[in-house]
Amino acid sequence: MNIFSFFGDLSHLASIFILLYAIEQNKSIAGISLKSQALYVLVYVSRYINLFTKYYSLYNSVLKVFFIGSSVYTVYIMTHKYKKNIQQDIDTFPVRYILGGSALLALIFTRKYTVLDIFWTMSLWLEAFAILPQLFILQRIGEAENITTHYIFALGIYRALYIPNWIYRYFAEEHFDYVSVLAGLLQTAIYSDFFYIYYTKVLKGKKFELPV
């Protein structure tokens, strides 16, 4: 634990609360990708599959439970409470490529060929690509409620903060996990265009708009 990972966790938590607030505030899931949220369920379940077999700390365990529970809850309210708002005609990103690609990359880059390590590695690649269906929806619609963009921004900052975390751990702890770094850099790069538009539009009081 260091200041970068701590604030990364805070940003991650903030993104979840912002998303749930946006859904309940608008009484709708319009503009939110069910596919992305379902992918996050797979991310957390595959990453924290060791929840009941390996204990690190109370903080770590609570976060694991929260991330799994909140992701499942988000999908639940999207498919039950606000089912009528699901935009199947817009949320059409082919996630089979994300699932297949992540599984293949996990087999290539895994640290050890054990079930837990393969699932953990797959979760890193899944998380790197999970936002793509959401960004695809924004691209198709061409605009979004600012509170929805705040959610995506907080999620992106969470990953971006892990870059200085890796640098700190390399020099302070002589720890370097190249798989986490590769997946994290890729994920941050995917967010780069969104960050630019968020800065030039939302932070200057304008509506988030993209060319359709």
Secondary structure, DSSP 4 states (H G I P E B T S, - for coil): --HHHHHHHHHHHHHHHHHHHHHHHHT--TT--HHHHHHHHHHHHHHTTTTTT----HHHHHHHHHHHHHHHHHHHHHHTTTGGG--TTT----HHHHHHHHHHHHHHH-SSSSHHHHHHHHHHHHHHHTTHHHHHHHHHH-EE-HHHHHHHHHHHHHHHTHHHHHHHHHHHH----HHHHHHHHHHHHHHHHHHHHHHHTGGGTPPEE---
